[in-house]
Amino acid sequence: MTVRRDFKEPARYRPDLVIGREELFSDAREQLAGGGSVLLHGPAGIGKSTVLRALAAENAGAARTVLRCSATESESHLPFLALADLFGLVLDEVAPRLPAAQRTALESALTGRGESTLQRDGLALRLAVLSTLRALAAEGPVLVVADDLQWLDPASAELLGFAARRLGDSPVRMLCAVRTDGEEYDRHLRACPPDTLEVRLGPFSRTQVSALLDHRGYTGLSRSTVRDIHRTSAGNPLFALELGRALAESPARPRPGEPLPVPTSLRALVLSRLEMLSDEARRTLLVASAGARPTLALLHAAGRDNAEAETAQAAALGLLATDPEEPALRFAHPLISAALYAEAPAQERRAVHTALSTAASDPIERARHLALAATGADPEVAARLAEAAALARDRGAPSVAASLGLLAARHTPADGVPGPDERRLQAAEDAITAGEADLARDIAREVLTRATVPAERVRAWMVVIEAAGQALGEVDAVFPQVLADAGDDPRLLALVHYQLAWREVVVDGDFAKSRKEAAHAAELAARGGDRRTELMALAFQSSTETLMGHPDAPATIRRALQEPQDPDVVSHHNGAAMARFRWLLMSDQLPEARTAITALLREARRRGMVESEVHFSRLLADTELRFGHCGRALDLAGESLRLARDSGIGESASAMLASLAEASGGDVDRALALARESADHAEVDGDQLYLSLALAALGYAQLVAGDAQAAVRSLRRVRELEHGMGVHDPARGRWQGDLAEALVRIGEPGEAQELINHIRVHALRLNRASVLAVLDRAEALVRAARGEHQAAVAQLTSAQERLAKLGFGLEEARAAFALARLRARGQGPGGYEEAARLFRRCRALPWLRQVDEAVAAGPAVAEPVPAAAPAVLDGLASMERQVAALVMEGATNREIAGRLFISVKTVEATLTRVYRKLGIRSRVDIVRLAAGRRTT
């Protein structure tokens, strides 16, 4: 098909709908924009056609002619069919310009009139295709769009390749897609120009699968279900969408431990080769599909005596992937296993699970098969499953424990001890630990519909509250109900008041009330003999006291660390060890803090505590960032953010830290986007605690980006939020130095000095040495802005030395940079060598770019303010007088920015205020004022 200038694609192919392919899409777009060609390749269903259509829609506007073909397998035997699709509508236009022999050969091939073949008219046809493309290109750019290149008839492929290799500088671009399915794509490059960019489309991540399902309207699926869809589809977007559609349309969801239902459309796609298997080989594969990690030994133990021959037959048909070094059998695609299992009758599946319940060597696996083989309530099966769940919990597999716990509840008799709901609640608590908050919430809500025992109801309410995460405002209505259910039982009341302590700080931002609630919860728990809740409450009390700068914080931490301890609390992200880490970090004990958080992260991973792993990865990144290890911080922050997005836990906090890491050592634009994402999450959740941190990260990124005005707006709001919450420890967010520096840049040194004076009181009281050094660095900038050059140099030198001793590498480098700018009196680029070296050591790329800009701007002068500014400037503020005086000297805005250590944007904004106050219109009028002439 040929489409001319008005080429349009349906809205569904707009580039902004190409989910999960942003980076690849950008590479292909850049290649096409530069006049190059692109070949997309990957397995069936991976999204090649979607990307191809989106790219075609975007690039069609720049082409005078768009030639399209889309081959099919059933038509691949018809010679010249693709060529007819491409040139059919332009043949009449181009034919008169072709030599007679070429025209005759081409018309014969495209119309079917005559007996044109490659053997007889090979050279004429080849030259005709080349001449046709050149003739079209002579009138304007040509875009050739070819989908499913693998089905191109051989004759068309040969002719297209001949022309593509000889187009040279002609403005002809090719955009092609080919299914590779494990094959090499190189042979398909022969149909494309030599400079073609090959782009492989790989599988989606779990986050991308989730976004795709949401975009298509399958929004009711739980995160655990999305996880299963991602695993079963192996990240293939087509397969994922089909599985999501089947689940969305199914009235009943699969039971725990069962594979997902596979729709007929996908069964036909992946099971066609099964018809070539013998019945016995098919039964052997069914046993393999039901096993968690099938091996030949397991198949033999399950009664499959000819497993070797039967699996070899399956491998020959491409159903199994073979690896001599891997004992476990692996299906060529997870969907084959799921479809095979879904196709089998229920009775046959139960027989397979019965065989595997004795054949499997692992007790957890045996218990799972026993449950899937049984029907109805069975106390023995339930007990075996509960034991397996406990074993999975101990192994650090809480997600498996939750699944086994639900199976145990289903097989527990209504009058059993423990009862089915008690086992469901344990499964819900395991799901919380595994980061499957939506599954936990669903289980708890179900229990609440029938539970009457206060302890079970309160326990279920606790799961609902925990599942809300930072969005505690959404469950405000729960607290009166759970207080009523708790009655006067101190154990139950302790649980409620512990959650109320969190609510006070997250929703209302009131640290004082939060501290009182935590202390009350600890007292109630001690009275009721609940050591775990007592330890959690003490840990939270100590954390609030630390952030408040309360003098009791060290004593409360010691109480929380006293024996006896609870292993779950020790490694919990809100436990006493975490409170101790926070104290170490805020007290500038960086090596000890890193050791503590590294141990906590290792234990959380061992125990499968997903939420704790998210937070500990983030906090280790924060620690590395304070050391100035920006590269390491970027990796850890990215890891935390990926895990947070996959699990839906701690997204605001992880995005906030990722923003800080990007602004320090990565991409500033990405830092700004992440900070805004973090703030948006916190705003939506009503989370005051992380909103202030997100805005602090945003202010820092804006400062690094050179937008001091925006940084001031963001950081002033942080100041208001922390004041309202009662946070008095400046080591919490460490934003105060950034705000002071931004205030200096916009010409407000007086406000900066007031802030420094206020914060210094708290920093001295709490002995926050690094905060004091950063405040001194900021105060030196204030002095420099006021013309106190020598005092500023002395203060910056001292600040840099102290930060170096404390191990704050990035802050040390920032002090060295400020000092270099102050000292660059005619020294030229050499004055910045120390700052550049320190930033390189930190891998602080955005800051290194600032050093380059400072070097390019040229040397600064020692005294930025003239000794005697004209009297006409007396009514201006300090920064306004300095800027106006430098204009009178003839300095450009860029030179003024360099000499006053502010941005060009700040110079422009300051000049606007000067014009308004002096009643003038331009910098020319300022010069006239200096000369005593009239302005007009």
Residue pairs with C-beta under 8 A, 6 or more apart in sequence:
1 67
1 68
1 69
1 85
1 88
1 89
2 65
2 66
2 67
2 68
2 86
2 87
2 88
2 89
2 90
3 60
3 66
3 68
4 64
4 65
4 66
5 64
7 57
7 60
7 61
7 63
7 66
8 57
8 60
9 53
9 54
9 56
9 57
9 60
13 50
13 53
13 54
13 56
13 57
14 54
14 57
15 25
15 29
15 54
15 55
15 57
15 58
17 54
17 215
18 25
18 47
18 50
18 51
18 54
19 208
19 211
19 212
19 215
19 237
20 47
20 204
20 205
20 208
20 211
20 212
20 237
21 47
21 51
21 201
24 51
24 199
24 201
25 51
25 54
25 55
27 197
27 199
28 38
28 40
28 51
28 55
28 197
28 199
29 55
29 58
29 59
31 37
31 38
31 197
32 38
32 55
32 59
32 173
32 175
33 59
35 171
35 173
36 173
36 193
36 195
36 196
36 197
37 164
37 173
37 174
37 175
37 176
37 192
37 193
37 195
37 196
37 197
38 55
38 174
38 175
38 176
38 196
38 197
38 198
38 199
39 149
39 174
39 176
39 177
39 178
39 185
39 188
39 189
39 192
39 196
39 197
39 198
39 199
40 48
40 51
40 52
40 175
40 176
40 177
40 178
40 199
40 201
41 48
41 177
41 178
41 179
41 180
41 185
41 188
41 198
41 199
41 200
41 201
42 48
42 179
42 180
42 200
42 201
42 202
43 179
43 180
43 181
43 182
43 236
44 179
44 181
44 238
45 236
45 237
45 238
45 239
46 201
46 202
46 203
46 236
46 237
46 238
47 201
47 237
47 238
48 147
48 177
48 178
48 179
48 201
49 147
49 148
49 177
50 237
51 177
51 201
52 145
52 147
52 175
52 176
52 177
55 175
56 66
56 68
56 143
56 145
56 175
59 143
59 173
59 175
60 66
60 143
62 141
62 143
63 140
63 141
63 142
63 143
63 173
64 136
64 139
64 140
64 141
64 142
65 90
65 136
65 139
65 140
65 141
65 142
65 143
66 142
66 143
66 145
67 86
67 87
67 90
67 136
67 142
67 143
67 144
67 145
68 85
68 86
68 144
68 145
68 146
69 82
69 85
69 86
69 145
69 146
69 147
69 152
69 156
70 85
70 146
70 147
70 148
71 81
71 82
71 146
71 147
71 148
71 149
71 150
71 151
71 152
71 153
72 148
72 151
73 151
75 81
75 151
75 153
76 151
76 152
76 153
77 153
78 153
79 109
79 117
79 118
79 153
79 154
79 155
79 156
80 109
80 110
80 116
80 153
80 155
80 156
81 153
81 156
82 146
82 152
82 153
82 156
82 157
82 160
83 109
83 110
83 129
83 155
83 156
83 159
83 160
84 109
84 110
86 144
86 146
86 156
86 160
87 94
87 106
87 110
87 129
87 132
88 110
90 132
90 136
91 106
91 107
91 110
94 132
94 135
94 136
95 103
95 106
95 107
96 103
97 131
97 135
98 106
98 128
98 131
98 132
98 135
99 127
99 131
101 124
102 124
102 125
102 127
102 128
102 131
103 128
104 114
104 124
105 116
105 121
105 124
105 125
105 128
106 124
106 125
106 128
106 129
106 132
107 113
107 114
108 114
108 115
108 116
108 121
109 116
109 121
109 125
109 155
116 125
117 155
118 125
118 155
118 158
118 159
125 159
126 159
126 162
126 163
129 159
129 160
129 162
129 163
130 162
130 163
130 166
130 167
133 142
133 144
133 163
133 167
133 170
133 172
134 167
134 170
136 142
136 172
137 167
137 170
137 171
137 172
140 171
141 171
141 172
141 173
142 170
142 171
142 172
142 173
143 173
143 174
143 175
144 160
144 172
144 173
144 174
144 175
144 176
145 175
145 176
146 152
146 160
146 174
146 175
146 176
146 177
146 191
147 176
147 177
148 177
148 178
148 179
149 157
149 176
149 177
149 178
149 188
149 191
150 178
150 179
150 180
150 188
152 160
152 191
157 190
157 191
160 191
161 190
161 191
161 192
164 174
164 191
164 192
164 193
165 190
165 193
165 194
167 193
172 193
174 192
174 193
174 196
176 188
176 191
176 192
178 185
178 188
185 198
185 200
189 196
189 198
202 235
203 234
203 235
203 236
204 212
204 230
204 235
204 236
204 237
204 240
205 230
205 235
205 642
205 646
206 226
206 227
206 230
206 646
207 642
207 645
207 646
208 235
209 226
209 229
209 230
209 233
209 235
209 237
209 240
210 223
210 226
210 230
212 237
212 240
212 241
213 219
213 221
213 226
213 229
213 240
213 241
213 244
216 241
216 244
216 245
217 248
218 241
218 244
218 245
218 247
218 248
220 248
221 229
221 244
221 247
221 248
222 436
222 438
222 439
222 442
223 435
223 436
223 437
223 438
223 439
223 646
223 647
223 648
224 399
224 431
224 436
224 438
224 439
225 247
225 253
225 260
227 646
228 260
229 240
229 243
229 244
229 247
229 260
230 240
231 334
232 239
232 243
232 259
232 260
232 262
232 334
232 335
232 338
233 239
233 240
233 243
233 334
233 335
234 333
234 334
234 335
236 335
239 266
239 335
242 263
242 265
242 266
243 260
243 262
243 263
243 266
245 263
246 260
246 261
246 262
246 263
247 253
247 260
247 261
250 261
254 260
254 261
255 407
255 410
256 403
256 404
256 406
256 407
256 410
257 368
257 371
257 372
257 403
257 404
257 407
258 372
259 289
259 337
259 338
259 341
259 342
260 338
260 342
261 342
262 335
262 338
262 339
262 342
262 343
266 335
266 339
267 339
267 342
267 343
270 333
270 335
270 336
270 339
271 336
271 339
271 340
271 343
273 317
273 318
273 319
274 282
274 285
274 319
274 340
276 317
277 285
277 313
277 314
277 317
277 319
278 310
278 313
280 306
280 310
281 309
281 310
281 311
281 313
281 314
282 340
283 304
283 348
284 299
284 304
284 306
284 307
284 310
284 311
284 314
285 310
285 311
285 314
285 319
285 320
285 340
286 340
286 341
286 344
286 348
286 349
286 352
287 294
287 299
287 302
287 304
287 352
287 355
287 356
288 294
288 299
288 311
288 320
288 329
288 331
288 337
289 331
289 336
289 337
289 338
289 340
289 341
290 341
290 349
290 352
290 353
290 356
290 369
290 372
291 298
291 356
291 360
291 365
292 360
292 362
292 365
292 368
293 328
294 328
294 329
295 327
295 328
295 329
296 307
296 308
296 311
296 327
296 329
297 327
298 356
298 359
298 360
298 361
299 307
299 311
299 329
300 307
301 358
301 359
302 352
302 355
302 356
302 359
303 355
303 359
304 310
311 320
311 329
314 320
315 321
315 322
318 332
319 331
319 332
319 336
320 329
320 330
320 331
320 332
321 330
321 331
321 332
323 330
331 337
341 349
344 352
349 372
350 372
350 373
350 375
351 373
353 369
353 370
353 372
353 373
354 369
354 373
356 365
356 366
356 369
357 366
357 367
357 369
357 370
357 373
358 366
360 366
360 369
363 387
363 388
363 391
364 388
364 391
364 392
364 395
364 400
364 404
366 384
366 388
367 384
367 385
367 387
367 388
367 404
368 385
368 388
368 403
368 404
368 407
370 381
370 384
370 385
371 381
371 384
371 385
371 404
371 407
371 408
371 410
371 411
372 407
374 381
374 411
376 411
377 411
377 412
377 413
377 414
377 416
378 411
379 411
379 412
379 413
379 416
381 411
382 408
382 409
382 411
382 412
382 413
382 416
382 423
383 408
385 404
385 405
385 407
385 408
385 411
386 404
386 405
386 408
386 418
386 423
388 404
389 400
389 401
389 402
389 404
389 405
389 408
389 426
389 427
389 430
390 401
392 398
392 400
392 401
392 404
393 401
393 430
395 608
396 605
396 606
396 607
396 608
396 609
397 608
398 430
398 431
398 433
398 434
398 607
398 608
398 609
398 610
399 430
399 431
399 434
399 436
399 608
401 427
401 430
401 434
402 427
402 428
402 430
402 431
402 434
402 436
402 439
402 440
403 427
404 427
405 423
405 424
405 426
405 427
405 430
406 423
406 424
406 427
406 443
408 423
408 427
409 420
409 421
409 423
409 424
409 427
410 420
412 418
412 419
412 420
412 423
413 420
414 420
421 447
421 450
421 451
421 456
422 456
424 443
424 446
424 447
425 443
425 444
425 447
425 456
425 459
425 460
425 463
427 443
428 439
428 440
428 441
428 443
428 444
428 447
428 460
428 463
429 440
429 463
431 437
431 439
431 440
431 443
432 440
432 463
432 466
432 467
432 611
433 607
433 608
433 609
433 610
433 611
434 608
434 610
435 610
435 611
435 614
435 647
435 648
435 649
436 647
437 466
437 467
437 468
437 469
437 647
437 648
437 649
438 467
438 648
440 463
440 466
440 467
441 463
441 464
441 467
443 463
444 460
444 461
444 463
444 464
444 467
445 460
445 464
447 456
447 460
448 457
448 460
448 461
448 464
451 457
451 460
454 485
454 486
454 487
454 489
454 492
455 489
455 492
457 482
457 485
458 482
458 485
458 486
458 492
458 495
458 496
459 495
461 478
461 481
461 482
461 485
462 482
462 495
462 499
464 475
464 478
465 472
465 475
465 478
465 482
465 499
468 474
468 475
469 648
469 649
469 650
469 685
470 506
470 650
470 652
470 653
470 681
470 682
470 685
470 687
470 689
470 690
471 684
471 685
471 686
471 687
472 499
472 502
472 503
472 506
472 507
472 685
472 686
472 687
473 506
473 507
473 685
473 686
474 685
474 686
476 503
476 507
479 496
479 499
479 500
479 503
482 496
483 493
483 496
485 492
486 492
486 493
486 495
486 496
489 528
490 524
490 525
490 527
490 528
491 524
491 525
491 528
491 529
491 530
491 533
492 528
493 524
493 528
494 521
494 522
494 524
494 525
494 528
494 530
494 533
494 534
494 537
495 521
495 530
495 533
497 517
497 518
497 520
497 521
497 524
497 537
498 517
498 518
498 521
498 525
498 533
498 536
498 537
498 540
500 517
500 521
501 514
501 515
501 517
501 518
501 521
501 537
501 540
501 541
501 544
502 514
502 540
504 510
504 511
504 513
504 514
504 517
505 511
505 514
505 544
505 688
505 689
505 725
506 685
506 686
506 687
506 688
506 689
507 686
507 687
507 688
508 688
509 688
509 689
509 721
509 724
509 725
510 725
510 726
511 544
511 547
511 548
511 725
511 726
511 727
512 548
512 726
514 540
514 544
515 541
515 544
515 545
515 548
515 550
518 537
518 538
518 540
518 541
518 544
519 537
519 541
521 533
521 537
522 534
522 537
522 538
522 541
525 531
525 532
525 533
525 534
525 537
526 534
531 564
531 566
532 566
532 568
532 569
535 560
535 565
535 566
535 569
535 575
535 576
536 569
536 572
536 574
536 575
538 556
538 559
538 560
538 576
539 560
539 569
539 574
539 575
539 576
539 578
539 579
540 574
540 579
541 556
541 560
542 553
542 556
542 557
542 559
542 560
542 576
542 579
542 583
543 574
543 578
543 579
543 582
544 550
545 552
545 553
545 556
546 553
546 557
546 579
546 582
546 583
546 586
546 729
547 727
547 729
547 732
548 726
548 727
548 728
548 729
549 727
549 728
549 729
549 762
549 765
549 766
553 583
554 583
557 576
557 579
557 580
557 583
560 575
560 576
560 579
561 576
561 577
561 580
565 576
569 575
569 576
570 576
570 577
570 603
571 577
571 600
571 603
571 604
571 607
571 609
571 612
572 578
572 609
572 612
573 600
573 604
573 609
573 611
573 612
573 614
573 615
573 616
577 596
577 600
578 600
578 615
580 596
581 593
581 596
581 597
581 600
581 619
584 592
584 593
584 596
585 593
585 619
585 622
585 623
585 626
585 731
586 729
586 731
586 732
586 768
587 731
587 767
587 768
588 731
588 768
588 769
588 770
588 806
588 808
590 623
590 626
590 627
590 806
590 807
590 808
591 807
593 623
594 620
594 623
594 624
594 627
597 616
597 619
597 620
597 623
598 620
600 612
600 616
601 613
601 616
601 617
601 620
604 612
604 613
604 616
605 613
610 643
610 647
610 649
611 647
611 649
611 650
613 643
614 640
614 643
614 644
614 647
614 649
614 650
614 653
614 654
615 640
615 650
615 653
617 636
617 637
617 639
617 640
617 643
617 654
618 636
618 637
618 640
618 650
618 653
618 654
618 657
620 636
621 632
621 633
621 634
621 635
621 636
621 637
621 640
621 657
621 658
621 661
622 633
622 657
622 660
624 632
624 633
624 636
625 633
625 657
625 660
625 661
625 664
625 810
626 770
626 807
626 808
626 810
627 807
627 808
627 809
628 808
628 809
628 810
628 811
628 812
628 813
628 841
628 842
628 844
629 809
629 842
629 843
630 661
630 664
630 665
630 666
630 810
630 842
630 843
630 844
630 845
631 665
631 843
633 660
633 661
633 664
633 665
634 661
634 662
634 665
634 666
636 661
637 654
637 657
637 658
637 660
637 661
637 662
638 658
638 661
640 650
640 654
640 657
640 658
641 651
641 654
641 655
641 657
641 658
641 674
643 649
643 654
644 650
644 651
644 653
644 654
644 655
645 651
645 654
651 678
651 681
652 678
652 679
652 681
652 682
652 685
652 687
652 690
652 694
653 678
653 690
653 693
655 674
655 675
655 677
655 678
655 681
655 694
656 674
656 675
656 678
656 690
656 693
656 694
656 697
657 697
658 674
659 671
659 672
659 674
659 675
659 678
659 694
659 697
659 698
659 700
659 701
660 671
660 697
660 700
660 701
661 671
662 668
662 670
662 671
662 674
662 701
663 671
663 672
663 675
663 697
663 700
663 701
663 704
663 705
663 846
664 704
664 810
664 842
664 844
664 846
664 847
665 842
665 843
665 844
665 845
665 846
666 845
666 846
667 846
668 701
668 704
668 705
668 846
669 705
671 697
671 701
671 704
671 705
672 698
672 701
672 702
672 705
674 697
675 694
675 695
675 697
675 698
675 701
676 698
678 690
678 693
678 694
678 697
678 698
679 691
679 694
679 695
679 698
681 687
681 690
681 694
682 688
682 689
682 690
682 691
682 694
683 691
688 721
688 725
689 725
691 721
692 718
692 721
692 722
692 725
692 727
692 733
693 733
695 714
695 715
695 717
695 718
695 721
696 714
696 715
696 718
696 733
696 734
696 735
696 738
698 714
699 710
699 711
699 712
699 714
699 715
699 718
699 735
699 738
699 739
699 742
700 711
700 735
700 738
702 708
702 710
702 711
702 714
702 742
703 711
703 738
703 741
703 742
704 846
704 847
704 850
706 903
706 905
707 903
707 905
708 742
708 745
708 746
708 902
708 903
708 905
708 906
709 746
709 905
709 906
709 909
711 738
711 739
711 742
712 739
712 742
712 743
712 746
712 748
715 735
715 738
715 739
715 742
716 739
718 733
718 735
718 739
719 739
719 755
722 732
722 733
728 762
729 762
729 766
729 768
730 736
730 759
730 762
730 763
730 766
730 768
730 771
731 763
731 766
731 768
731 770
731 771
734 771
734 774
736 755
736 756
736 759
736 771
736 774
736 775
736 778
737 771
737 774
737 775
737 777
737 778
739 752
739 755
740 752
740 755
740 756
740 775
740 778
740 779
740 781
740 782
741 752
741 778
741 781
743 749
743 751
743 752
743 755
744 752
744 778
744 781
744 782
744 785
744 901
744 902
745 901
745 902
745 903
745 906
746 879
746 902
746 906
746 909
746 910
747 877
747 878
747 879
747 880
747 883
747 902
747 906
747 910
748 879
749 782
749 785
749 786
749 878
749 879
750 878
752 778
752 781
752 782
753 779
753 782
756 775
756 778
756 779
756 782
759 771
759 775
760 772
760 775
762 768
763 771
763 772
763 775
764 772
769 802
769 806
770 803
770 806
770 808
770 811
772 802
773 799
773 802
773 803
773 806
773 808
773 811
773 815
774 799
774 803
774 811
776 795
776 796
776 798
776 799
776 802
777 795
777 796
777 799
777 800
777 803
777 811
777 814
777 815
777 818
779 795
780 791
780 792
780 793
780 795
780 796
780 799
780 818
780 822
781 792
781 818
781 901
783 789
783 791
783 792
783 795
784 792
784 822
784 864
784 901
785 864
785 878
785 879
785 882
785 900
785 901
786 865
786 878
787 863
787 864
787 865
789 822
789 862
789 863
792 822
793 819
793 822
793 823
796 815
796 818
796 819
796 822
797 819
799 815
800 812
800 815
800 816
800 819
803 811
803 812
803 815
804 812
809 838
809 841
809 842
810 842
810 844
810 847
812 838
813 835
813 838
813 839
813 841
813 842
813 844
813 847
814 847
816 834
816 835
816 838
817 832
817 835
817 839
817 847
817 850
817 851
817 854
818 901
819 835
820 831
820 832
820 834
820 835
820 851
820 854
821 832
821 854
821 860
821 898
821 901
822 860
822 901
823 831
824 831
824 832
824 854
824 859
824 860
825 859
825 860
825 861
825 862
826 859
827 859
828 858
828 859
829 855
831 859
832 851
832 854
832 855
835 851
836 848
836 851
839 847
839 848
839 851
840 848
854 898
857 894
857 895
857 897
857 898
858 895
858 898
860 898
860 899
860 901
861 899
864 882
864 886
864 899
864 900
865 881
865 882
865 885
866 885
866 886
866 888
866 889
869 881
869 884
869 885
870 885
870 888
870 929
870 930
872 918
872 929
872 930
873 880
873 881
873 884
873 885
874 881
875 917
876 884
876 914
876 917
876 918
877 913
879 900
879 902
879 910
880 910
880 913
880 914
880 917
882 900
883 896
883 900
883 907
883 910
883 911
883 914
884 911
884 914
884 918
884 926
886 895
886 896
886 899
886 900
887 896
887 911
887 923
887 926
887 927
888 926
888 927
888 929
888 930
890 927
891 899
893 904
893 907
893 908
893 911
894 904
896 902
896 907
897 903
897 904
897 906
897 907
900 907
911 923
914 920
914 926
915 921
915 922
915 925
918 925
918 926
918 929
920 926
920 929
920 935
921 935
925 935
928 934
928 935
929 935
